[in-house]
Structures are given as C-alpha cells and as structure tokens.
Amino acid sequence: MVIVTKADGALKPAARLVKTEYSRALRLLRNHDDTGWKPFVLTVSSITGEGIGNAWDDMLEFHNEMMENGKYYNKRCRQRVAWLWDHVQDELLEHFKRDSAIREFKNELEADVRDGIVMPSTAAQKLLTLFLDGKRT
C-alpha cells in the first residue's frame, strides 16, 4: 500500500495526480512476495481526516489476513535468516577492509582494475587469496 499524504486544500489535485502516477507505476511491477495482495495507492489528509479511516482499515485487513494464514510468520522467519547472512556479510567485509595486507595492496589493485590492466574478478580473487592466506597462518 502506498499512501499519498497532503490530499487537501491546494495540494488535493496534485495528490490525485500522484496517486494516478503511482498506480500506473505499480501495475508495471512484478509481485515478488507470496502475500497475494496487490499493491494499491490511497490518498489521505491529516487536516481533514479524509482517507485515514480507509487506510487504517486496509492495514488492519492486511495484517489480520497475514496473521491468519501464517504468511506473516513465514515471511518474518525468512527475513530473520536473511538478516543473519546480511550481518555475516557486513562483518566479513569490515574485517576484510581492516586487514593490513588488504589495505596495503588494494589501492594498487584498484588502479589496475580502473586502468583495465586486471579484470575485476581476477583482482577480487587476488584480494581474497591474500586475505584468506593471511588468516591460515
């Protein structure tokens, strides 16, 4: 759900236009989750309150359906596993970047890649070998 705010006063026509444009854009997107919900666009105004009740009702309906069919729990489980690997990747990259051998060699290797002397994949393999060999000793 996309919520366009400020749908009141002089900005109401602009909010309607934004809603139309977002709705068109959402139709072009492929749905990558298994919730069964199709994204849609609403306009709301915090000044007049218009649309807020509908937005809240739609949010509750989505939440309740996700809870009842188990999709909320399943998605949360997949997210936790993805976060695990994101943290591992982040920590490995930080250790890699702080490694003295890598810091010493990376500028030269980056210049070689930039100048087309060394392929990025070859440079990456050299850095990884340097890093891993240093950890084995």
DSSP file (Angstrom, degrees, kcal/mol; ACC not computed):
  #  RESIDUE AA STRUCTURE BP1 BP2  ACC     N-H-->O    O-->H-N    N-H-->O    O-->H-N    TCO  KAPPA ALPHA  PHI   PSI    X-CA   Y-CA   Z-CA
    1    1 A M              0   0    0      0, 0.0     2,-0.5     0, 0.0    40,-0.2   0.000 360.0 360.0 360.0 133.6    0.0    0.0    0.0
    2    2 A V  E     -a   41   0A   0     38,-2.8    40,-2.6    17,-0.0     2,-0.6  -0.966 360.0-158.1-113.7 130.2    1.3    3.4   -0.9
    3    3 A I  E     -a   42   0A   0     -2,-0.5     2,-0.6    38,-0.2    40,-0.2  -0.943   2.3-157.1-114.2 121.2   -0.3    6.4    0.9
    4    4 A V  E     -a   43   0A   0     38,-3.3    40,-2.7    -2,-0.6     3,-0.3  -0.859  18.9-159.6 -95.9 120.6   -0.1    9.8   -0.6
    5    5 A T        +     0   0    0     -2,-0.6    40,-0.2    38,-0.2     3,-0.1  -0.312  62.4  49.4 -93.4 177.8   -0.4   12.5    2.1
    6    6 A K        +     0   0    0      1,-0.2     2,-1.8    -2,-0.1     9,-0.2   0.809  60.2 157.6  63.6  33.5   -1.4   16.1    1.9
    7    7 A A        +     0   0    0     37,-2.3     2,-0.3    -3,-0.3    -1,-0.2  -0.418  44.9  84.7 -86.3  62.2   -4.6   15.4   -0.1
    8    8 A D  S >  S-     0   0    0     -2,-1.8     3,-1.5    -3,-0.1     4,-0.4  -0.970  78.8  -0.7-153.5 165.0   -6.3   18.6    0.9
    9    9 A G  G >  S-     0   0    0     -2,-0.3     3,-1.4     1,-0.3     0, 0.0  -0.154 125.5 -11.3  55.1-139.3   -6.6   22.2    0.0
   10   10 A A  G 3  S+     0   0    0      1,-0.3     4,-0.4     2,-0.1    -1,-0.3   0.702 137.4  57.5 -67.6 -20.0   -4.5   23.5   -2.8
   11   11 A L  G <> S+     0   0    0     -3,-1.5     4,-2.6     1,-0.2    -1,-0.3   0.520  78.5  92.4 -89.9  -4.8   -2.5   20.2   -2.9
   12   12 A K  H <> S+     0   0    0     -3,-1.4     4,-2.3    -4,-0.4     5,-0.2   0.916  86.2  47.7 -58.3 -46.3   -5.5   18.0   -3.4
   13   13 A P  H  > S+     0   0    0      0, 0.0     4,-2.2     0, 0.0    -1,-0.2   0.908 113.0  49.5 -61.5 -38.9   -5.2   18.0   -7.3
   14   14 A A  H  > S+     0   0    0     -4,-0.4     4,-2.6     1,-0.2    -2,-0.2   0.898 109.4  51.8 -65.4 -39.2   -1.5   17.2   -7.0
   15   15 A A  H  X S+     0   0    0     -4,-2.6     4,-2.4    -9,-0.2    -1,-0.2   0.898 109.1  50.4 -63.8 -40.1   -2.2   14.4   -4.6
   16   16 A R  H  X S+     0   0    0     -4,-2.3     4,-2.3     2,-0.2    -1,-0.2   0.908 110.9  49.3 -63.0 -41.3   -4.7   12.9   -7.0
   17   17 A L  H  X S+     0   0    0     -4,-2.2     4,-2.6     2,-0.2    -2,-0.2   0.923 110.8  49.4 -63.9 -44.3   -2.2   13.1   -9.9
   18   18 A V  H  X S+     0   0    0     -4,-2.6     4,-2.9     1,-0.2     5,-0.3   0.907 109.4  53.0 -61.3 -41.7    0.5   11.5   -7.7
   19   19 A K  H  X S+     0   0    0     -4,-2.4     4,-2.5     1,-0.2    -1,-0.2   0.930 110.2  47.5 -58.7 -45.8   -2.0    8.7   -6.9
   20   20 A T  H  X S+     0   0    0     -4,-2.3     4,-2.1     2,-0.2    -2,-0.2   0.923 113.5  47.3 -62.1 -45.4   -2.7    8.1  -10.6
   21   21 A E  H  X S+     0   0    0     -4,-2.6     4,-2.3     2,-0.2    -2,-0.2   0.914 113.5  47.0 -65.3 -43.6    1.0    8.1  -11.4
   22   22 A Y  H  X S+     0   0    0     -4,-2.9     4,-2.8     2,-0.2    -1,-0.2   0.897 110.1  53.9 -64.9 -39.5    1.9    5.7   -8.6
   23   23 A S  H  X S+     0   0    0     -4,-2.5     4,-1.3    -5,-0.3    -1,-0.2   0.915 110.1  47.2 -61.1 -42.3   -1.0    3.4   -9.5
   24   24 A R  H  X S+     0   0    0     -4,-2.1     4,-0.7     1,-0.2    -2,-0.2   0.919 112.5  49.4 -63.5 -43.7    0.3    3.2  -13.1
   25   25 A A  H >X S+     0   0    0     -4,-2.3     3,-1.0     1,-0.2     4,-0.7   0.898 106.7  55.2 -64.4 -40.2    3.8    2.5  -11.9
   26   26 A L  H >< S+     0   0    0     -4,-2.8     3,-0.7     1,-0.3    -1,-0.2   0.822  99.8  61.1 -63.6 -30.5    2.7   -0.2   -9.5
   27   27 A R  H 3< S+     0   0    0     -4,-1.3    -1,-0.3     1,-0.2    -2,-0.2   0.776 101.3  54.5 -66.7 -24.3    1.0   -2.0  -12.4
   28   28 A L  H << S+     0   0    0     -3,-1.0    -1,-0.2    -4,-0.7     2,-0.2   0.690  91.3  92.6 -81.3 -19.0    4.4   -2.3  -14.1
   29   29 A L  S << S-     0   0    0     -4,-0.7     2,-0.3    -3,-0.7    -3,-0.0  -0.512  74.5-129.8 -79.8 141.7    6.0   -4.0  -11.1
   30   30 A R        -     0   0    0     -2,-0.2     2,-0.6     1,-0.0    -2,-0.1  -0.705  27.5-114.5 -84.9 142.2    6.1   -7.8  -10.7
   31   31 A N        +     0   0    0     -2,-0.3     7,-0.0     1,-0.1    -1,-0.0  -0.676  34.1 179.3 -80.2 120.4    4.8   -9.1   -7.4
   32   32 A H        +     0   0    0     -2,-0.6     2,-0.3     2,-0.0    -1,-0.1   0.347  54.8  71.3-105.6   4.6    7.7  -10.7   -5.6
   33   33 A D  S    S-     0   0    0      4,-0.2     3,-0.4     1,-0.0    -2,-0.0  -0.771  74.1-130.1-119.5 170.2    6.1  -11.8   -2.4
   34   34 A D  S    S+     0   0    0     -2,-0.3    37,-0.0     1,-0.2    -1,-0.0   0.071  74.6 107.1-105.4  24.6    3.6  -14.5   -1.7
   35   35 A T  S    S-     0   0    0      2,-0.2    -1,-0.2     1,-0.1     3,-0.1   0.783  77.5-133.6 -74.2 -24.7    1.0  -12.5    0.3
   36   36 A G        +     0   0    0     -3,-0.4     2,-0.3     1,-0.3    -1,-0.1   0.385  65.0 125.5  85.5  -4.8   -1.5  -12.5   -2.5
   37   37 A W        -     0   0    0     25,-0.0    -1,-0.3     0, 0.0    -2,-0.2  -0.679  53.5-144.4 -89.5 141.7   -2.0   -8.8   -2.1
   38   38 A K        -     0   0    0     -2,-0.3   -12,-0.0    -3,-0.1     2,-0.0  -0.895  27.4-113.5-100.7 132.1   -1.7   -6.4   -4.9
   39   39 A P        +     0   0    0      0, 0.0     2,-0.3     0, 0.0    -8,-0.0  -0.337  41.4 176.5 -65.1 146.4   -0.2   -3.0   -4.0
   40   40 A F        -     0   0    0    -14,-0.0   -38,-2.8   -13,-0.0     2,-0.4  -0.910  24.1-117.8-144.7 170.9   -2.5    0.0   -4.4
   41   41 A V  E     -a    2   0A   0     -2,-0.3     2,-0.3   -40,-0.2   -38,-0.2  -0.929  23.8-178.7-121.3 136.6   -2.5    3.7   -3.7
   42   42 A L  E     -a    3   0A   0    -40,-2.6   -38,-3.3    -2,-0.4     2,-0.4  -0.916  18.1-138.7-125.3 154.7   -4.6    5.8   -1.3
   43   43 A T  E     +a    4   0A   0     -2,-0.3     2,-0.3   -40,-0.2   -38,-0.2  -0.924  24.4 179.1-111.4 144.4   -4.7    9.5   -0.6
   44   44 A V        -     0   0    0    -40,-2.7   -37,-2.3    -2,-0.4     2,-0.4  -0.955  18.9-153.4-139.4 159.1   -5.1   10.9    2.9
   45   45 A S     >  -     0   0    0      5,-2.1     4,-1.6    -2,-0.3     7,-0.3  -0.985   5.8-166.1-133.2 123.0   -5.3   14.2    4.6
   46   46 A S  T  4 S+     0   0    0     -2,-0.4    -1,-0.1     2,-0.2     5,-0.0   0.727  92.7  55.8 -77.5 -19.8   -4.3   14.6    8.2
   47   47 A I  T  4 S+     0   0    0      1,-0.1    -1,-0.2     3,-0.1   -39,-0.0   0.941 123.6  21.0 -75.9 -48.6   -6.0   18.0    8.2
   48   48 A T  T  4 S-     0   0    0      2,-0.1    -2,-0.2   -41,-0.0    -1,-0.1   0.660  97.7-128.9 -94.1 -17.6   -9.5   16.9    7.1
   49   49 A G    >X  +     0   0    0     -4,-1.6     3,-1.4     1,-0.3     4,-0.6   0.405  52.7 155.6  83.4  -3.3   -9.0   13.2    8.2
   50   50 A E  T 34  +     0   0    0      1,-0.2    -5,-2.1     2,-0.1    -1,-0.3  -0.357  66.9   4.6 -61.6 129.9  -10.2   12.1    4.7
   51   51 A G  T 3> S+     0   0    0     -7,-0.2     4,-2.4    -3,-0.1    -1,-0.2   0.195  99.3 104.1  86.0 -16.2   -8.9    8.7    3.8
   52   52 A I  H <> S+     0   0    0     -3,-1.4     4,-2.6    -7,-0.3     5,-0.2   0.919  80.4  49.5 -67.4 -42.8   -7.3    7.9    7.1
   53   53 A G  H  X S+     0   0    0     -4,-0.6     4,-2.5     1,-0.2    -1,-0.2   0.909 112.7  48.0 -61.7 -42.1  -10.0    5.6    8.2
   54   54 A N  H  > S+     0   0    0      2,-0.2     4,-2.5     1,-0.2    -2,-0.2   0.915 111.4  50.2 -64.0 -42.9   -9.8    3.7    4.9
   55   55 A A  H  X S+     0   0    0     -4,-2.4     4,-2.3     1,-0.2    -2,-0.2   0.931 112.3  47.2 -61.8 -44.8   -6.1    3.4    5.1
   56   56 A W  H  X S+     0   0    0     -4,-2.6     4,-2.6     1,-0.2     5,-0.2   0.919 111.3  50.9 -63.7 -43.4   -6.2    2.1    8.7
   57   57 A D  H  X S+     0   0    0     -4,-2.5     4,-2.5     1,-0.2    -1,-0.2   0.911 110.7  49.1 -60.1 -42.6   -8.9   -0.4    7.7
   58   58 A D  H  X S+     0   0    0     -4,-2.5     4,-2.4     2,-0.2    -1,-0.2   0.895 110.8  50.4 -64.8 -39.7   -6.8   -1.7    4.8
   59   59 A M  H  X S+     0   0    0     -4,-2.3     4,-2.7     2,-0.2    -2,-0.2   0.927 112.2  46.8 -63.5 -44.2   -3.8   -2.0    7.0
   60   60 A L  H  X S+     0   0    0     -4,-2.6     4,-3.0     2,-0.2     5,-0.2   0.903 111.3  51.6 -64.8 -40.6   -5.7   -4.0    9.6
   61   61 A E  H  X S+     0   0    0     -4,-2.5     4,-2.4    -5,-0.2     5,-0.2   0.930 112.3  46.1 -61.4 -44.9   -7.2   -6.2    6.9
   62   62 A F  H  X S+     0   0    0     -4,-2.4     4,-2.6     2,-0.2    -2,-0.2   0.942 114.5  47.6 -62.3 -48.0   -3.8   -6.9    5.5
   63   63 A H  H  X S+     0   0    0     -4,-2.7     4,-2.3     1,-0.2    -2,-0.2   0.933 112.9  48.0 -59.8 -47.9   -2.3   -7.6    9.0
   64   64 A N  H  X S+     0   0    0     -4,-3.0     4,-2.7     1,-0.2    -1,-0.2   0.911 112.5  48.3 -62.4 -42.9   -5.2   -9.9   10.0
   65   65 A E  H  X S+     0   0    0     -4,-2.4     4,-2.3    -5,-0.2     6,-0.3   0.919 111.7  49.9 -63.8 -42.5   -5.1  -11.9    6.8
   66   66 A M  H  <>S+     0   0    0     -4,-2.6     6,-2.1    -5,-0.2     5,-0.6   0.884 113.7  46.2 -63.0 -38.4   -1.3  -12.3    7.1
   67   67 A M  H ><5S+     0   0    0     -4,-2.3     3,-0.6    -5,-0.2    -2,-0.2   0.916 113.4  48.7 -70.0 -43.0   -1.6  -13.4   10.7
   68   68 A E  H 3<5S+     0   0    0     -4,-2.7    -2,-0.2     1,-0.2    -1,-0.2   0.875 114.4  42.8 -68.1 -38.4   -4.5  -15.9   10.0
   69   69 A N  T 3<5S-     0   0    0     -4,-2.3    -1,-0.2    -5,-0.2    -2,-0.2   0.450 108.8-118.7 -91.8   1.9   -2.9  -17.6    7.0
   70   70 A G  T <>5S+     0   0    0     -3,-0.6     4,-2.3    -4,-0.5     5,-0.2   0.449  81.3 119.1  81.8  -0.7    0.6  -17.8    8.6
   71   71 A K  H  ><S+     0   0    0     -5,-0.6     4,-2.6    -6,-0.3     5,-0.2   0.831  70.0  57.0 -70.6 -30.1    2.3  -15.7    5.9
   72   72 A Y  H  > S+     0   0    0     -6,-2.1     4,-2.6     2,-0.2    -1,-0.2   0.961 110.5  43.7 -61.7 -50.3    3.3  -13.1    8.4
   73   73 A Y  H  > S+     0   0    0     -7,-0.4     4,-2.4     2,-0.2    -2,-0.2   0.918 114.7  49.3 -61.5 -45.3    5.2  -15.7   10.5
   74   74 A N  H  X S+     0   0    0     -4,-2.3     4,-2.1     1,-0.2    -1,-0.2   0.911 112.9  46.7 -62.8 -42.9    6.7  -17.3    7.4
   75   75 A K  H  X S+     0   0    0     -4,-2.6     4,-2.4     1,-0.2    -1,-0.2   0.916 111.3  51.5 -66.2 -41.6    7.9  -14.0    6.0
   76   76 A R  H  X S+     0   0    0     -4,-2.6     4,-2.4    -5,-0.2    -2,-0.2   0.893 108.6  52.0 -62.2 -39.7    9.3  -13.0    9.3
   77   77 A C  H  X S+     0   0    0     -4,-2.4     4,-1.9     2,-0.2    -1,-0.2   0.928 110.7  47.2 -62.0 -45.4   11.3  -16.3    9.5
   78   78 A R  H  X S+     0   0    0     -4,-2.1     4,-2.3     1,-0.2    -2,-0.2   0.881 111.3  52.2 -63.8 -37.5   12.7  -15.7    6.0
   79   79 A Q  H  X S+     0   0    0     -4,-2.4     4,-2.9     2,-0.2    -2,-0.2   0.912 106.5  52.6 -65.0 -42.0   13.6  -12.2    7.0
   80   80 A R  H  X S+     0   0    0     -4,-2.4     4,-2.0     1,-0.2    -1,-0.2   0.907 110.8  47.1 -62.0 -40.7   15.5  -13.3   10.1
   81   81 A V  H  X S+     0   0    0     -4,-1.9     4,-1.9     2,-0.2    -1,-0.2   0.911 112.2  50.1 -66.0 -41.8   17.6  -15.7    8.1
   82   82 A A  H  X S+     0   0    0     -4,-2.3     4,-2.1     1,-0.2    -2,-0.2   0.902 109.7  51.4 -62.4 -40.4   18.3  -13.0    5.5
   83   83 A W  H  X S+     0   0    0     -4,-2.9     4,-2.6     2,-0.2    -1,-0.2   0.885 105.1  57.4 -64.0 -38.3   19.3  -10.6    8.3
   84   84 A L  H  X S+     0   0    0     -4,-2.0     4,-2.2     1,-0.2    -1,-0.2   0.956 111.3  41.2 -53.7 -52.6   21.7  -13.3    9.7
   85   85 A W  H  X S+     0   0    0     -4,-1.9     4,-2.6     1,-0.2    -1,-0.2   0.807 110.8  57.0 -71.8 -29.0   23.5  -13.5    6.4
   86   86 A D  H  X S+     0   0    0     -4,-2.1     4,-2.7     2,-0.2    -1,-0.2   0.923 109.4  46.6 -62.7 -43.2   23.5   -9.7    6.0
   87   87 A H  H  X S+     0   0    0     -4,-2.6     4,-2.7     2,-0.2     5,-0.2   0.912 112.2  49.6 -66.0 -42.5   25.2   -9.4    9.3
   88   88 A V  H  X S+     0   0    0     -4,-2.2     4,-2.8    -5,-0.2     5,-0.2   0.946 113.0  47.3 -59.7 -47.7   27.7  -12.1    8.5
   89   89 A Q  H  X S+     0   0    0     -4,-2.6     4,-2.4     1,-0.2    -2,-0.2   0.917 112.6  49.0 -60.8 -44.9   28.4  -10.4    5.1
   90   90 A D  H  X S+     0   0    0     -4,-2.7     4,-2.2     2,-0.2    -1,-0.2   0.925 113.5  46.2 -61.6 -45.5   28.8   -6.9    6.8
   91   91 A E  H  X S+     0   0    0     -4,-2.7     4,-2.6     2,-0.2     5,-0.2   0.916 112.3  50.2 -65.6 -43.5   31.2   -8.2    9.4
   92   92 A L  H  X S+     0   0    0     -4,-2.8     4,-2.7    -5,-0.2    -1,-0.2   0.924 111.1  49.4 -60.2 -44.0   33.3  -10.2    6.9
   93   93 A L  H  X S+     0   0    0     -4,-2.4     4,-2.8    -5,-0.2    -1,-0.2   0.902 110.6  50.1 -63.5 -40.5   33.6   -7.1    4.7
   94   94 A E  H  X S+     0   0    0     -4,-2.2     4,-1.9     2,-0.2    -2,-0.2   0.931 112.6  46.1 -63.8 -45.1   34.6   -4.9    7.7
   95   95 A H  H  X S+     0   0    0     -4,-2.6     4,-1.0     1,-0.2    -2,-0.2   0.909 113.4  51.3 -61.3 -41.7   37.3   -7.4    8.8
   96   96 A F  H >< S+     0   0    0     -4,-2.7     3,-0.8    -5,-0.2    -2,-0.2   0.938 110.6  46.6 -60.2 -49.5   38.4   -7.7    5.2
   97   97 A K  H 3< S+     0   0    0     -4,-2.8    -1,-0.2     1,-0.2    -2,-0.2   0.806 112.5  50.5 -66.6 -30.0   38.7   -3.9    4.7
   98   98 A R  H 3< S+     0   0    0     -4,-1.9    -1,-0.2    -5,-0.2    -2,-0.2   0.621  81.7 115.4 -82.6 -12.9   40.6   -3.5    8.1
   99   99 A D    <X  -     0   0    0     -4,-1.0     4,-2.6    -3,-0.8     5,-0.2  -0.361  65.1-140.5 -62.0 130.6   43.1   -6.2    7.2
  100  100 A S  H  > S+     0   0    0      1,-0.2     4,-2.0     2,-0.2     5,-0.1   0.873 100.2  51.5 -63.9 -38.9   46.6   -4.7    6.9
  101  101 A A  H  > S+     0   0    0      2,-0.2     4,-1.6     1,-0.2    -1,-0.2   0.900 112.3  46.8 -65.2 -39.7   47.6   -6.8    3.9
  102  102 A I  H  > S+     0   0    0      2,-0.2     4,-2.6     1,-0.2    -2,-0.2   0.933 111.4  50.5 -67.1 -46.0   44.5   -5.8    2.0
  103  103 A R  H  X S+     0   0    0     -4,-2.6     4,-0.6     1,-0.2    -2,-0.2   0.874 111.3  50.1 -59.7 -36.8   44.9   -2.1    2.9
  104  104 A E  H  < S+     0   0    0     -4,-2.0     4,-0.3    -5,-0.2    -1,-0.2   0.856 121.6  31.3 -69.2 -35.5   48.4   -2.2    1.6
  105  105 A F  H  X S+     0   0    0     -4,-1.6     4,-2.0    -3,-0.2    -2,-0.2   0.657  99.2  80.0 -99.5 -19.8   47.6   -3.9   -1.7
  106  106 A K  H  X S+     0   0    0     -4,-2.6     4,-3.1     1,-0.2     5,-0.2   0.861  88.2  53.7 -66.8 -38.8   44.1   -2.6   -2.5
  107  107 A N  H  X S+     0   0    0     -4,-0.6     4,-2.1     2,-0.2    -1,-0.2   0.922 111.7  46.2 -62.0 -43.6   45.0    0.8   -3.9
  108  108 A E  H  > S+     0   0    0     -4,-0.3     4,-2.0     2,-0.2    -1,-0.2   0.927 115.6  45.9 -63.0 -44.9   47.4   -0.7   -6.4
  109  109 A L  H  X S+     0   0    0     -4,-2.0     4,-2.2     2,-0.2    -2,-0.2   0.894 110.5  52.7 -68.3 -39.7   44.9   -3.4   -7.4
  110  110 A E  H  X S+     0   0    0     -4,-3.1     4,-2.9     1,-0.2    -1,-0.2   0.903 108.8  51.1 -60.6 -40.8   42.1   -0.9   -7.7
  111  111 A A  H  X S+     0   0    0     -4,-2.1     4,-2.4    -5,-0.2     6,-0.2   0.906 108.7  51.2 -63.2 -41.4   44.2    1.2  -10.0
  112  112 A D  H  <>S+     0   0    0     -4,-2.0     5,-2.3     2,-0.2     6,-1.4   0.889 112.7  45.8 -63.2 -38.8   45.0   -1.8  -12.2
  113  113 A V  H ><5S+     0   0    0     -4,-2.2     3,-1.3     4,-0.2    -2,-0.2   0.934 112.4  50.5 -67.9 -45.8   41.3   -2.6  -12.4
  114  114 A R  H 3<5S+     0   0    0     -4,-2.9    -2,-0.2     1,-0.3    -1,-0.2   0.876 112.1  47.8 -59.0 -38.7   40.4    1.1  -13.2
  115  115 A D  T 3<5S-     0   0    0     -4,-2.4    -1,-0.3    -5,-0.2    -2,-0.2   0.448 115.1-115.3 -84.9  -0.6   43.1    1.1  -15.9
  116  116 A G  T < 5S+     0   0    0     -3,-1.3    -3,-0.2    -4,-0.3    -2,-0.1   0.632  84.1 118.3  78.6  13.2   41.9   -2.1  -17.5
  117  117 A I  S   <S+     0   0    0     -5,-2.3     2,-0.4    -6,-0.2    -4,-0.2   0.853  77.8  31.3 -78.4 -36.6   45.1   -4.0  -16.7
  118  118 A V  S    S-     0   0    0     -6,-1.4    -2,-0.3    -9,-0.2    -1,-0.2  -0.969  85.3-119.9-125.8 138.2   43.4   -6.5  -14.4
  119  119 A M     >  -     0   0    0     -2,-0.4     4,-2.5     1,-0.1     3,-0.3  -0.479  26.7-120.4 -71.0 144.9   39.8   -7.9  -14.7
  120  120 A P  H  > S+     0   0    0      0, 0.0     4,-2.7     0, 0.0     5,-0.2   0.886 113.8  52.6 -54.1 -41.0   37.7   -7.2  -11.6
  121  121 A S  H  > S+     0   0    0      2,-0.2     4,-2.1     1,-0.2     5,-0.1   0.889 110.1  47.8 -64.9 -37.8   37.1  -10.9  -11.0
  122  122 A T  H  > S+     0   0    0     -3,-0.3     4,-2.2     2,-0.2    -1,-0.2   0.916 112.4  49.0 -67.2 -43.4   40.9  -11.6  -11.1
  123  123 A A  H  X S+     0   0    0     -4,-2.5     4,-2.5     2,-0.2    -2,-0.2   0.912 110.5  51.0 -62.3 -43.1   41.5   -8.7   -8.7
  124  124 A A  H  X S+     0   0    0     -4,-2.7     4,-2.8    -5,-0.2    -1,-0.2   0.923 109.9  49.8 -60.7 -43.9   38.8   -9.9   -6.3
  125  125 A Q  H  X S+     0   0    0     -4,-2.1     4,-2.6     1,-0.2    -1,-0.2   0.892 109.8  51.4 -63.7 -38.8   40.4  -13.4   -6.3
  126  126 A K  H  X S+     0   0    0     -4,-2.2     4,-2.5     2,-0.2    -1,-0.2   0.929 112.2  46.2 -62.4 -45.2   43.8  -11.9   -5.6
  127  127 A L  H  X S+     0   0    0     -4,-2.5     4,-2.6     2,-0.2    -2,-0.2   0.917 113.4  48.6 -64.7 -42.8   42.4  -10.0   -2.6
  128  128 A L  H  X S+     0   0    0     -4,-2.8     4,-3.0     2,-0.2     5,-0.3   0.909 112.1  48.7 -64.3 -41.4   40.5  -12.9   -1.3
  129  129 A T  H  X S+     0   0    0     -4,-2.6     4,-2.8     2,-0.2     5,-0.3   0.932 112.0  49.3 -63.1 -45.7   43.6  -15.2   -1.6
  130  130 A L  H  X S+     0   0    0     -4,-2.5     4,-1.6    -5,-0.2    -2,-0.2   0.921 115.2  44.5 -58.0 -45.7   45.7  -12.6    0.2
  131  131 A F  H  X S+     0   0    0     -4,-2.6     4,-1.1     2,-0.2    -2,-0.2   0.942 116.6  43.8 -65.6 -49.6   43.1  -12.3    3.0
  132  132 A L  H  X S+     0   0    0     -4,-3.0     4,-1.1     1,-0.2     3,-0.3   0.873 111.4  53.2 -68.9 -37.5   42.5  -16.0    3.4
  133  133 A D  H  X S+     0   0    0     -4,-2.8     4,-0.7    -5,-0.3     3,-0.3   0.882 107.4  53.2 -63.9 -36.4   46.1  -17.0    3.3
  134  134 A G  H  < S+     0   0    0     -4,-1.6    -1,-0.2    -5,-0.3    -2,-0.2   0.782 107.7  51.2 -67.6 -26.5   46.9  -14.4    6.0
  135  135 A K  H  < S+     0   0    0     -4,-1.1    -1,-0.2    -3,-0.3    -2,-0.2   0.687 103.4  59.1 -83.8 -19.1   44.2  -16.0    8.2
  136  136 A R  H  <        0   0    0     -4,-1.1    -1,-0.2    -3,-0.3    -2,-0.2   0.679 360.0 360.0 -83.1 -17.1   45.6  -19.5    7.8
  137  137 A T     <        0   0    0     -4,-0.7    -1,-0.2    -3,-0.2    -2,-0.1   0.463 360.0 360.0 -92.3 360.0   49.0  -18.7    9.2
